[in-house]
Amino acid sequence: MSEPIFIPATTLTEFLANAEKAESMIKENTGARLTLGKIVRKRRTQSTPVEELDEVKENRFREEEERAERRVRKTDKA
C-alpha cells in the first residue's frame, strides 16, 4: 500500500459533482423515481369483507359486556 493513488482531475470532479447532487437530493427528499411501463399494472385490492359475528361469538360478547357492567356497578356502590 505504499504506492500512491492517482485519480485524474476530471474523474475526481465528476465524483464530487455526483456526490453533491446525491446529497442535495437527500436533503430535498427527492430521488430517482421508478416509472412503470405500459405492461405493468397495479392489481386492485379486494374489498375487505364485512365481519359477521356468529351466534356463539355474539353471545360471548354480550356476556363479557354484562360482566363488565356488573363490575362497574359494584365499584360504584363501594
Secondary structure, 3 states (H helix, E strand, C coil): CCCCCCCCHHHHHHHHHHHHHHHHHHHCCCCCCCCCCCCCCCCCCCCCCCCCCCHHHHHHHHHHHHHHHHHHHHHHHC
